[in-house]
Amino acid sequence: MFSELVVAYLFLGGTGAGALLIAAVLMLLADERAVSRGVVVRFRDNGSAAYRRLFVPILVASLVVLVLGALCLAADVGRLDRILLLAVSSPSNYLVVGFWALLLCGTLAAAMLLVWLGVPSVSLPLFRALAVLLAAVSFVAVIYTGLLLSGMPSVPLWFGPWLPGLFAISALSCGVALVGMVAVFSGMATVFGRTMRQVVRADMVLLALEAVVVALWLGAAWLEHGGSASSGATPTDAAALASVASVLNGACSLPFWGGLVLVGLVAPFAIEAVLARCNASKDVAEASLASRALLASAGCVLVGGACLRAVVVAAGMLPVVSVPF
């Protein structure tokens, strides 16, 4: 059975990796002249210092979230030897691949943090290579948790092609939320207002995709196993239908409809739709209002991401824990 620590790990690990992926992409899209000059002077000049003030807090926050997720997993495993076993095992399953992805993700993020702090002197090609590697490894870390669960045929709600995509989209959206929050708290959201609006528009696409994939995931699980309970249903069919029913109108319906759908999808999409239409404003009051709206949207997305993983785990395990022994 999966504990609350595993749910926390799925959420924190996905959010941290998603934020690092978003950050790496933003680094690659940053103004080339500013970055080129910045790597020479170790990001101390006026042109690149703003980027440093944006990316250093994002990398720190993402690393903290990623490490917290890893600690939740370690606490759930409970034994150091089992964790060390993952490090020496061949990459023959998703758990081992995910372990190495998270480890490399954290290592590359720490290296990139040192670069932005100006500790080592790097060339522009090396800077871009590190950003590309960080994006690639973060992407693996983003998708692996969904692959891990979807590879369990004993849990029919998880088994199938939709869960990896759902978890990946949610992790990216949560990553955008974390990046947006940090940008607001660091005061860089107004400095990089145009970039933040583009990020908000991208998150609107992610939220819409997440809503579609949630519907496809539940619909596929329902239809694949008969669509309704019958005398000819297999135990697997009955378990899948019970899981879907618990999500839609059972024990998991409140966190699903209230936490995921309303708070995690509808509310942030509405807020971001307004933000995306706003032009950059030099008015302090308007800029402050936009920042508070971005924080509200980000908070809603993170609540929805946590509820999604809690619902997926609880609904998937519900038929198992309900079986009388």
C-alpha positions as CSV (number, residue, x, y, z in Angstrom):
1,M,0.0,0.0,0.0
2,F,1.1,3.5,-0.8
3,S,1.3,5.9,2.2
4,E,0.9,9.6,2.4
5,L,4.7,9.9,2.1
6,V,4.5,8.4,-1.3
7,V,1.7,10.8,-2.4
8,A,3.9,13.7,-1.1
9,Y,6.9,12.3,-3.0
10,L,4.9,12.0,-6.3
11,F,3.7,15.6,-5.9
12,L,7.0,17.2,-4.7
13,G,9.2,15.2,-7.1
14,G,7.0,16.0,-10.0
15,T,6.7,19.7,-9.1
16,G,10.5,20.1,-8.5
17,A,11.4,18.4,-11.7
18,G,8.7,20.3,-13.6
19,A,10.0,23.6,-12.3
20,L,13.6,22.7,-13.3
21,L,12.4,21.8,-16.8
22,I,10.6,25.1,-17.2
23,A,13.6,27.0,-15.8
24,A,16.0,25.2,-18.2
25,V,13.8,26.1,-21.2
26,L,13.6,29.7,-20.0
27,M,17.4,29.8,-19.8
28,L,17.7,28.6,-23.3
29,L,15.3,31.2,-24.5
30,A,16.9,34.1,-22.6
31,D,18.4,37.0,-24.4
32,E,21.5,35.7,-26.1
33,R,23.5,38.9,-25.8
34,A,22.8,39.2,-22.1
35,V,23.7,35.6,-21.4
36,S,26.8,35.8,-23.7
37,R,28.1,38.8,-21.7
38,G,27.0,37.3,-18.4
39,V,29.0,34.1,-18.7
40,V,32.1,36.2,-19.3
41,V,31.6,38.5,-16.2
42,R,30.0,35.7,-14.2
43,F,26.6,37.4,-14.4
44,R,27.7,40.5,-12.5
45,D,26.9,43.1,-15.2
46,N,23.6,45.0,-15.4
47,G,22.4,43.1,-18.5
48,S,22.6,39.6,-17.0
49,A,22.2,40.4,-13.3
50,A,18.4,40.5,-13.7
51,Y,18.5,37.0,-15.1
52,R,20.6,35.9,-12.1
53,R,18.1,37.4,-9.7
54,L,15.3,35.5,-11.5
55,F,17.0,32.1,-11.9
56,V,18.9,31.7,-8.6
57,P,15.7,31.7,-6.5
58,I,13.9,29.4,-8.9
59,L,16.8,26.9,-8.8
60,V,17.0,27.1,-5.0
61,A,13.2,26.6,-4.6
62,S,13.1,23.8,-7.1
63,L,16.0,22.0,-5.5
64,V,14.4,22.3,-2.0
65,V,11.1,20.8,-3.4
66,L,13.0,18.1,-5.2
67,V,15.0,17.2,-2.1
68,L,11.9,17.2,0.1
69,G,10.3,14.7,-2.3
70,A,13.3,12.5,-2.2
71,L,13.3,12.6,1.7
72,C,9.6,11.6,1.7
73,L,10.5,8.6,-0.5
74,A,13.4,7.7,1.7
75,A,11.3,8.0,4.8
76,D,8.7,5.7,3.3
77,V,11.3,3.1,2.3
78,G,12.7,3.3,5.8
79,R,15.9,1.4,5.1
80,L,19.1,2.9,3.8
81,D,20.2,-0.4,2.2
82,R,17.1,-0.4,-0.1
83,I,17.9,3.1,-1.3
84,L,21.6,2.2,-1.9
85,L,20.4,-0.9,-3.8
86,L,18.8,1.4,-6.4
87,A,22.1,3.1,-7.0
88,V,23.9,-0.1,-7.9
89,S,21.0,-1.8,-9.8
90,S,20.9,-2.0,-13.5
91,P,18.4,0.4,-15.1
92,S,15.9,-2.4,-15.9
93,N,12.8,-0.9,-14.3
94,Y,11.2,2.5,-13.9
95,L,12.1,2.8,-10.2
96,V,15.9,2.6,-10.9
97,V,15.6,4.9,-13.9
98,G,13.6,7.4,-11.8
99,F,16.1,7.3,-8.9
100,W,19.0,8.2,-11.3
101,A,16.9,10.8,-13.1
102,L,16.1,12.6,-9.8
103,L,19.7,12.3,-8.7
104,L,21.1,13.7,-11.9
105,C,18.3,16.3,-12.0
106,G,19.4,17.6,-8.6
107,T,23.1,17.4,-9.4
108,L,22.7,19.4,-12.7
109,A,20.4,21.9,-11.0
110,A,23.1,22.5,-8.3
111,A,25.7,22.9,-10.9
112,M,23.6,25.4,-12.8
113,L,22.9,27.2,-9.6
114,L,26.7,27.6,-9.0
115,V,27.1,28.9,-12.6
116,W,24.4,31.6,-12.0
117,L,26.1,32.5,-8.7
118,G,29.3,33.1,-10.7
119,V,31.3,30.4,-8.7
120,P,32.8,28.6,-11.8
121,S,33.8,30.3,-15.0
122,V,32.1,28.7,-18.0
123,S,31.8,29.3,-21.7
124,L,28.6,30.0,-23.5
125,P,28.5,26.5,-25.2
126,L,29.0,24.8,-21.8
127,F,26.3,26.9,-20.3
128,R,23.9,25.9,-23.0
129,A,24.9,22.3,-22.8
130,L,24.2,22.3,-19.1
131,A,20.8,23.8,-19.7
132,V,19.9,21.2,-22.4
133,L,21.1,18.4,-20.1
134,L,19.0,19.8,-17.2
135,A,15.9,20.0,-19.4
136,A,16.4,16.4,-20.7
137,V,17.0,14.8,-17.3
138,S,14.1,16.9,-15.8
139,F,11.8,15.6,-18.5
140,V,12.7,12.0,-17.6
141,A,12.0,12.7,-13.9
142,V,8.7,14.4,-14.8
143,I,7.3,11.4,-16.7
144,Y,8.7,8.5,-14.7
145,T,6.3,8.6,-11.8
146,G,3.4,8.1,-14.2
147,L,5.2,5.3,-15.9
148,L,5.9,3.7,-12.6
149,L,2.3,3.5,-11.6
150,S,1.0,2.7,-15.1
151,G,3.3,-0.4,-15.1
152,M,1.3,-2.0,-12.3
153,P,-1.4,-4.3,-14.0
154,S,-2.6,-5.3,-10.6
155,V,-4.1,-1.8,-10.2
156,P,-6.5,-1.4,-13.2
157,L,-7.1,2.3,-12.6
158,W,-3.3,3.0,-13.1
159,F,-2.6,0.5,-15.8
160,G,-2.7,2.0,-19.3
161,P,-1.3,4.8,-21.5
162,W,-3.1,7.8,-20.0
163,L,-1.6,8.1,-16.5
164,P,2.0,8.9,-17.6
165,G,0.7,11.8,-19.8
166,L,-1.6,13.1,-17.0
167,F,1.2,13.1,-14.4
168,A,3.6,14.7,-16.9
169,I,1.2,17.5,-17.8
170,S,0.3,18.1,-14.1
171,A,4.0,18.2,-13.2
172,L,4.7,20.8,-15.8
173,S,1.8,22.9,-14.7
174,C,2.9,22.6,-11.1
175,G,6.4,23.6,-12.2
176,V,5.0,26.7,-13.9
177,A,3.2,27.5,-10.7
178,L,6.4,27.2,-8.6
179,V,8.3,29.3,-11.1
180,G,5.6,32.0,-11.0
181,M,5.5,32.0,-7.3
182,V,9.2,32.4,-6.9
183,A,9.2,35.1,-9.6
184,V,6.6,37.1,-7.6
185,F,8.4,36.7,-4.3
186,S,11.7,37.7,-5.8
187,G,10.3,40.8,-7.4
188,M,11.2,39.5,-10.9
189,A,7.7,38.9,-12.1
190,T,7.3,42.6,-13.0
191,V,10.8,42.9,-14.4
192,F,10.1,39.9,-16.7
193,G,6.4,40.7,-17.3
194,R,6.4,39.7,-20.9
195,T,8.0,36.4,-20.2
196,M,5.6,35.7,-17.3
197,R,2.6,36.4,-19.6
198,Q,4.0,33.9,-22.1
199,V,4.5,31.3,-19.3
200,V,0.9,32.0,-18.1
201,R,-0.4,31.3,-21.7
202,A,1.6,28.1,-21.8
203,D,0.1,27.0,-18.5
204,M,-3.4,27.7,-19.8
205,V,-2.7,25.1,-22.6
206,L,-1.4,22.7,-19.9
207,L,-4.5,23.1,-17.8
208,A,-6.8,22.5,-20.8
209,L,-4.8,19.4,-21.8
210,E,-4.9,18.2,-18.2
211,A,-8.7,18.5,-18.1
212,V,-9.0,16.5,-21.4
213,V,-6.6,13.8,-20.3
214,V,-8.3,13.4,-16.9
215,A,-11.6,12.8,-18.8
216,L,-9.9,10.4,-21.2
217,W,-8.2,8.5,-18.3
218,L,-11.4,7.9,-16.4
219,G,-13.5,7.3,-19.5
220,A,-11.0,4.7,-20.8
221,A,-10.9,2.9,-17.5
222,W,-14.7,2.9,-17.3
223,L,-15.3,1.7,-20.9
224,E,-12.4,-0.8,-21.0
225,H,-13.9,-2.7,-18.1
226,G,-17.4,-2.9,-19.3
227,G,-18.9,0.4,-18.3
228,S,-21.1,-1.1,-15.5
229,A,-21.0,-3.8,-13.0
230,S,-22.5,-7.1,-14.1
231,S,-22.6,-10.7,-13.1
232,G,-20.0,-11.5,-15.8
233,A,-17.5,-8.9,-14.6
234,T,-14.0,-10.1,-13.7
235,P,-12.4,-9.0,-10.4
236,T,-10.2,-6.7,-12.4
237,D,-13.3,-5.1,-14.1
238,A,-15.0,-4.8,-10.7
239,A,-11.9,-3.1,-9.2
240,A,-11.6,-0.7,-12.1
241,L,-15.3,0.3,-12.0
242,A,-15.2,0.7,-8.2
243,S,-12.1,3.0,-8.5
244,V,-13.8,5.2,-11.2
245,A,-17.0,5.3,-9.1
246,S,-15.1,6.4,-6.0
247,V,-13.5,9.3,-8.0
248,L,-16.8,10.5,-9.5
249,N,-19.3,10.1,-6.7
250,G,-17.6,8.2,-3.9
251,A,-15.0,8.5,-1.2
252,C,-12.6,10.4,-3.5
253,S,-15.2,12.7,-5.2
254,L,-14.6,15.7,-2.9
255,P,-10.9,16.1,-3.5
256,F,-11.5,15.3,-7.2
257,W,-14.3,17.7,-8.0
258,G,-13.5,20.3,-5.4
259,G,-9.7,20.1,-5.1
260,L,-8.7,19.1,-8.7
261,V,-11.4,20.2,-11.0
262,L,-12.7,23.4,-9.3
263,V,-9.6,24.7,-7.5
264,G,-6.9,23.1,-9.6
265,L,-8.2,23.5,-13.1
266,V,-11.2,25.9,-13.4
267,A,-10.0,28.6,-11.0
268,P,-6.4,29.0,-12.3
269,F,-7.6,28.8,-15.9
270,A,-10.0,31.7,-15.3
271,I,-7.4,33.8,-13.5
272,E,-4.8,33.1,-16.1
273,A,-7.2,34.0,-18.9
274,V,-7.5,37.5,-17.4
275,L,-3.7,37.8,-16.8
276,A,-2.9,36.7,-20.3
277,R,-5.0,39.6,-21.7
278,C,-3.4,42.2,-19.5
279,N,-0.7,44.4,-21.0
280,A,2.5,45.3,-19.1
281,S,1.7,48.1,-16.7
282,K,4.0,50.6,-15.1
283,D,1.4,51.5,-12.5
284,V,2.4,50.1,-9.1
285,A,-1.1,49.2,-8.0
286,E,-1.9,47.3,-11.2
287,A,1.4,45.5,-11.2
288,S,0.8,44.5,-7.6
289,L,-2.7,43.2,-8.4
290,A,-1.3,41.2,-11.3
291,S,1.3,39.7,-9.0
292,R,-1.3,38.7,-6.4
293,A,-3.4,37.1,-9.1
294,L,-0.4,35.1,-10.3
295,L,0.2,33.9,-6.8
296,A,-3.5,32.9,-6.4
297,S,-3.4,31.0,-9.7
298,A,-0.1,29.3,-8.7
299,G,-1.5,28.3,-5.4
300,C,-4.6,26.8,-7.0
301,V,-2.5,24.8,-9.5
302,L,-0.4,23.4,-6.7
303,V,-3.5,22.4,-4.6
304,G,-4.9,20.7,-7.7
305,G,-1.6,18.8,-8.4
306,A,-1.5,17.5,-4.8
307,C,-5.2,16.5,-5.0
308,L,-4.7,14.7,-8.3
309,R,-2.0,12.5,-6.9
310,A,-3.9,11.8,-3.7
311,V,-7.0,10.9,-5.7
312,V,-5.1,8.6,-8.1
313,V,-3.4,6.7,-5.3
314,A,-6.4,6.5,-3.0
315,A,-8.9,5.5,-5.8
316,G,-6.5,3.0,-7.3
317,M,-5.9,1.3,-3.9
318,L,-9.5,1.5,-2.7
319,P,-10.7,-1.8,-4.2
320,V,-7.6,-3.5,-2.8
321,V,-8.0,-2.3,0.8
322,S,-11.7,-3.1,0.6
323,V,-11.3,-6.8,-0.1
324,P,-12.2,-8.8,3.0
325,F,-9.6,-11.2,4.3
